[in-house]
Amino acid sequence: MQERFGTLDALNEAWSGAYWSEDYQAWDQIEAPTGGANPGLDLCWRQFNSDLTAGYQRVQVEALRAHIEPRQWICHNFHPHDELDRWVIAQDLDLVAWDAYIHRTPRFSPADNGADVDRIRGLTGKPVWIMETQPGSVNWAKVNLHQPPGAIRTLAWQAFRRASVWVREMVSSCPMLPVPISTSST
């Protein structure tokens, strides 16, 4: 933070320290946030974690690229609700993936699901893969609800239409479909 803000006065001004009664007099007074933190501190903490994760991943990507063939791609499996800056992390990747779970609320929301697909696709502008999905209820949610009829089908078709490669490949190769499905990415 010293590198970013230069002085404690600049940090206190940027974080509205006087408003929050949190003016800092020494750099070592600043601790990792634990719920209810100053919004400036919380944002810096999230940026720090995102940069740290992206830097670690970059080292791994460079090591892999030195040993793999150009036809092999490197992917990260994002969760829609992590607190990292996915855009920063996606920059070194060939492909992004997503865990498509719809447990977020007691009721399935097609609008929320579609927005999740669009957010992940927006990281690279390329088609995405869905690495995991929710075929029914889960055993780790606070309330383990069954999905309403049609929810899983809606999730799959939204991902298909919004440029999910994995769903598109699975649907287009399904022998139970009466007509062929185009696999173009448009």
Helices and strands as residue ranges (DSSP letters): H 2-5, H 8-14, H 17-20, G 27-29, H 39-65, E 75-78, H 86-90, E 95-100, H 110-121, E 129-133, H 151-161, H 165-172
